[in-house]
């Protein structure tokens, strides 16, 4: 494991797009909110992924984690107190924040790949998050994920 490469600062326009991503908005809604074309939003997403060293196929949960870790976006204010997660759930949360492929998530969380889906569904239910992107954003808001608590594996294929 190595530390992630330093990120390149985002432009103000990219930072606005990044904040919408962290807030869980889909591309179409971001375009409508910012009165931009879908193509422009996608171009900003490509640029911010490049600046964050996130491969094209990297999940939005990983992008969200990198945005928040780099202080390029702000985590939404928690509307509930942080849940009391087990060690296994905390490890799964960290794995989801750092990896995209299910097999890589399972390995990083030290669990059998066959158990991943059920464990992830339980984690989402326990945190009240509708998806992994908002799970990671909420976890940052609860201070469950920080740069010191996670370490990113630098292998583009696994992100």
Secondary structure by P-SEA (a helix, b strand, c coil): cccccccccccaaaaaaaaaaaacccaaaaaaaacccaaaaaaaaaaaaaaacccccccaaaaaaaaaaaccccccccccccccccaaaaaaaaaaaccccaaaaaaaacccccaaaaaaaaaaaaaccccaaaaaaaaaaaccccccccccccccccc
